[in-house]
Amino acid sequence: MATRFESLPRRRRRGAVVHLTAALTTVALAVVALSTVMTYIHIRPAELPAQIPTPPLDPFMGVSLSYRDDSGYEEDVQTAVADWNSIGARVRLVPAAEGRTADILIRTISSRRRVDWAGRTWVSCDTAAGPCRPRGPQTVLLNPVHMRDRDRRLAIVAHELGHALGQPHRHDCSIMRPSGPIMCAGRTVCGPELTDALVLVRLWGGNITADFQPRACDSIDGQESDF
């Protein structure tokens, strides 16, 4: 007894075979494509870390005080900023972004002004009562009459930035002594000392880093400066 397929005319049987072959080919191609996609899905995640490196995280988790330096003593300011930032306290001084109001404005007074002091800082907290965290805009004024040799300039700028960080005057081995030149153990002080570092980390938190070293200075001339 002939099957339904065998009972078809030869031309129609040939067409059916062609359609069946095409259908099987399509199914086979679909299986191959699906297998390729599954392989890509399984392999791709393992490749991602090598192709998209994770940027390093900034370990600093503290307060950033921005400053704008209009004093004309850029190199000295940058050196003093680096010295204070190297201590490891959870506060750091950073340049103010363009168009943003700075927390600390550093300026120079006119050389025509007859004042005896080398520097003055208007602090937004009462440092006369002890170390304190500033809570508003501050202004550092530098007197060019006293900004002669490099070490004296460094001492004056470091002292005034210490006030901007909340440091009061002290009379121990410290850059925060109210007049200079400051001598400590037979050497000239022109940057934050260990006592200054201890006060800073107690005030803001953090730990003194191994990178912190009191700055070595040459002798400053003997003329006294009132900070």
Protein Blocks (a to p, Z undefined) as FASTA:
>chain_A
ZZfklmpcfklmmmmmmmmmmmmmmmmmmmmmmmmmmmmmmmmmmmmmmmmccddddfbd
cdddddddfeopmmlmmmmmmmmmmnopacdcddddehiacfbdcddddfkbccfbfbdc
ddfbdfknoccddfbdcdddddfklmmbfmlmmmmmmmmmmmmnopacdfbdcfkbcbdc
ddeehiacfbdcfklmmmmmmmngpaddfklccdddddddfbdcdZZ
